[in-house]
């Protein structure tokens, strides 16, 4: 009985390969059933025979057994389930044991490339475009230990990664797609802004120079991972921006942050420079939204500046009167910016 779901799933998949190989519905549904049947069979057998083990071993065995399904059945459902499975597996490991996740991720990339070549505008491609970068961002947290020297390198790593994602989202493949399908652009933009906002607080830089121990940093895998991601992102900058007129602050924020990071080792002025960089990003988004006649981009820029100023309320000793005045001015800026944009649209329509 433990093996019965597995045998049924194998027979259905065999039937699909022989008789229904052209049917997407048959192929994906049968593969999903077999994928889950493998996990159920493993769990039942280990329970019946009291085989010792833990969640990590169970997930690893399950994912390795089901890895061929995405290629034999050409199934994107199997690929998505596999990506979720290895993400769960990666989170069950400690910092030094999480490298196997990246090897498991590499094993799924050929199917991702196959989707890119055969079904670039399909929904499965869009789902992979979201799941893969999100899983990479989440797994990078395993390489940062709170309160250790590694935590400081994380800022460079994440800004470089988000910059890389943003530049990928600006290439020709994603350029003409609707926003919800361009996960790399959304994650890269939001991630860069979030990281800069976090770095705009005093507490982030407190004890920075004393906490960073270079003799330990240079001998850790974190350093080489940071250098690798930064190098790849830098190459993308030179490939994407052909002239200075095309340069976007979100695309080069990680490059601008490098001298700020080094300056933060010796002076508290780094926090002020990060605030100015974040303000520059917000202003550029407002200008970009106005030029494109896009209310969403315009309000995104206004929101960035609003959050930045709100954050300074917690770092400064401004009186409640000044805070109220600033909030009132921010509200008016939202109103007048949107009013001006709508009037501009009406004028263009006439």
N, C-alpha and C positions, 0 to 999 in steps of 0.2 A: 504493500500500500504506500510506503514511503517513496518508492521509485515510480509509482503509477503515473503521477502528473508529469514526471520527466519523460517517461516512455511515450505518453500521449503527445506531449509537445514535440518530441523528436519525429514521431510519425506524421504529425500535421505539417511540420516544416519540410519533411521529405516530400510529402504530397505537393506542397506549394512549389518546391524547386522543380518538380517534374511537370506538374499540370498548370500551376497558377503563377509562374515566375514573373509574368508581366503585370500582375495585379498588385498595386501598391498596398491596398487595404489588406489583402490576404498575407502578403509578405511581412508587413509591419506588425499586424495583430498576432500572427503565429509566432513571430520572433519574440515579441513581448511576453507572450504566455510561456515560451520555453525559458526565457531569461529568468522569470520569476519562479518557474518550476525548479530550476537548478538550485536557487537559494532555498526553496522549501525543502527539497530533497536533502541538501546538506544539513539543514537544521534538524530535520526529523531523524536522520541517521545518527547524528551526534547525540541527540536526545535519547534515542532508543538504546544505543549501546554505551551511553555515558562516556563518550569520548571527550577527554579534557581539551580545553582550548579557550580562547578569548575572542572578543569581537574583531580584533585586528586580523587574526588568522582566518576567521570565518569570511570577512570581507575580501581579503586578499585571494583566498581560494576561489570564492564566488566570481570575482572580477576576472581572474586569469582564465577560468573555465569558460566564461561567457565572452571573452575578448574575440575569439574567432567568429562569433555570430554576426557581428557588424560587417564582416567581409564576406563570409559564406552566403549570408542572406541579403547582403547589401542593405542593411537595415539601419536607418537613422534613429529609430526608437531605441534599438539596442545601444547605439552610440551615446545617446542622451542618458540612458540608465547607467551605462558604464561610467560616464563622466561624473554623475551624481554619486555612484558607488565609490570611486577612487577618491573623491573629495571627502566623503565620510571616513574612508580609510586613512587619509592623510591627517585628518583632525584627531585621530586616535593615537597619533604618534607624538613623541617629544621632538624637541628642536633637532637633535642630532640624528634622529631616526626617520625624518620625513623626506629624505631624498628619493626613496623608492617611488613616491608619488609622481615625480617628474618623469621617471622612466615609463610609468604606466600612462601618463598623459601623452608622451611621445608616440606610444603605440596606437593611440586613437587619431593622431593627426593625419595619417594617410586617408582616412575616411572623410575627414574635414576637407582635405584638398580635393577629394573626389566630388564632394558636394559643390565645391567652388567651381569645378570644371563642368559638371553636368547639370546642376540645378542651382545656379547662383542666386536666383530670385525666389526660390521656394521658401516655404515657412520653416522647414527643417534647417535650412541654412541660417535663417534669422535666429532660430532658437540656439543653434551652436554659437552664433556670433555673440549672444548674451552669456551663455553658460561658461564658455571657455575663458574669456577675460575675467569674469566674476570669480571663477574658481582660482585663477592665478593670483588675483588680488588677495583673496582670502587665505590662500596657502602661504603667501609671503609673510603673513603674521607669524608663522612658525619660525621665521628667521630673525625675529626681534624679541629679545627677552627684556621685559619691563625692569627698569632699574639697573641695567648693565650697559657696557660700552656699546653693545650692538644696537641698542635702541636709538642712538644718535644717527647712525648710518641709515636707519630706516627712512628718515626724511628724504635723503637723496635718492634712495632706491624707489620709493613710492612716487616722488615727483618725476623721476626719469621714466618710470613705467607708465604713469598717466600721460606724460608728454608723448611717449611712443604710441599709446592707444589713440590719443587725439590726432596725431599725424596719420595713423592708419585710417582713421575715420574720415580724413580729408582727401584720401586718394581717389582716383577716378572711379574705382569700383563702387564706393559708397557715396560718392558726391551727389548723385542724382536720385538717391533712394530717400524715402520718407524717414523721419527721425527715429521712429520706433524700431526700424530695421537697422539703424546705424548705431549699434551698441557701443562700438569702440569710441565714437565721437562723444556720446553721452557720458560714458564712464570716464573717459579721459578728461572731459571738461569739468564734470562734477568733482572728480577725484582731485584734480589740480587745485580747484577753488577751495575745496574742503581742507586740503593739506596746508595751503597758504594761510587760511583762516586760523587753523590750529597753531601755526608758527607765529601768528601775529600777537600771541599772548605772552606776557612776561614769564609766566611759570614754565613755559616750554624751554626758554633759554636759561633759566636759573640753574646755576651749577654746571653749565654746558662745558666750559673749558676744563673744569676739574674732573668731570665725569668721563670725558673721552680719553682713553688710554691707548695711544697709538701703538705701543709695543704689543698690545693684545689684539688690536684691530687688524693689523697687518698680517697676523697669523691665523685669521679666521676665514671660513668660507664666505661669510657675509661681505667681506671686503671685495672679494673677487666677483661675487654676484652683483654687487653694486656697480663695480667698474664695467662689467659686461653689459648690464642694462643701460647704463649711461652711455657707453660707446655705441650701442645699437641705435639708441634714440638720437644721438648726435649725428650719426650717418643719415638717419631719416630726415633730420632738419635740413641738411645740405642737399638731399635729393628732392625735398618737397618745395623749399623756398628758393626760387630761381633768382630773385632780386630782393633788395631790402624793402621795397614797397609792398611785397607780398607777406612779409614777416608778421605773424600774429603772436601776441603775448602769451596766449595759452600754449602755443607750440614750442616756445623757447623759454618758458618759465623755469624749467629745470636747469637750463644753462645759466640764466641770470641768478639763480639761487646758489650756484657753486661758490662765487666770490663772497656772497653773503654768509654762507656756511663757514668759510675760512675766517671771515671777519668776526664771526660770532665766537671764535675761540679766544679772542683777545679783547673784544670791546662789546658793550651792550647796544651799540648802534645798529647791530644786525636786525634787531626787532623792528626798529623804525624803518629800515630799508625794506623789510618784508611787508610792512603795512603800506608803504608806497608802491611796492610791486603789486599787491592785491588791489589797491586803488586804481592802478594803471589798467589792470585786467577789467575791472568794473567799468571804467570810462571807455575802454575800447569796445566792450560789449554794447554799451549804450550807443556809441557812434556807429557800430556795425549794424545794430538794429534800426537806427534811423536811416542809414544809407540803403538798407534792404527793405525798408518799410515793413518791418517785422516786429509786431508788438511783443511776441514771446521773448525774442532776443533782447529787446529794449528793457523789458521788465526784469529779465535775468540780470542784466548789468546793474539796474537800480537795486535789486535784491542783494547783490554782492556788496555794494557800498553800504546798504542799510545794515546788513549783518556785521560788516567790519566796524562801523561806527557804534553799533550796539555793543559789540565786544569791548570797545574801549571804555564803555561805562563801567566795566568791572575792573579795569586796569588803572583808572584815574579817580580823582577825588572831585569831580565836577558836582556842582550843586544840582538839586532837583529842578531848579528853575531853568538852568541851562540845558539839562537833559530834556525837559519838556519842550523847550524851544526847538531843540535839534530834531526831536521826534516830529514836531509839527511841520518843520521845514522839509523833512523827509517825506511825510505824507503829501505835502503840497507838490513836491517834485514828482511823485508818482502820478498825481492827478494831472498836472500840467503837461507832463511828458506824454501820457496817453491821450490827453485831449488834443495836443498838437499833432500827434501821429494820426488820429482819426480825422482831424480837419484836413491834413495833408492828403489822406486817402480820398476823401470826398472831393477835394479840388482836382485830383488826378482823374477821378472818374468822370467829372464834368468836362 
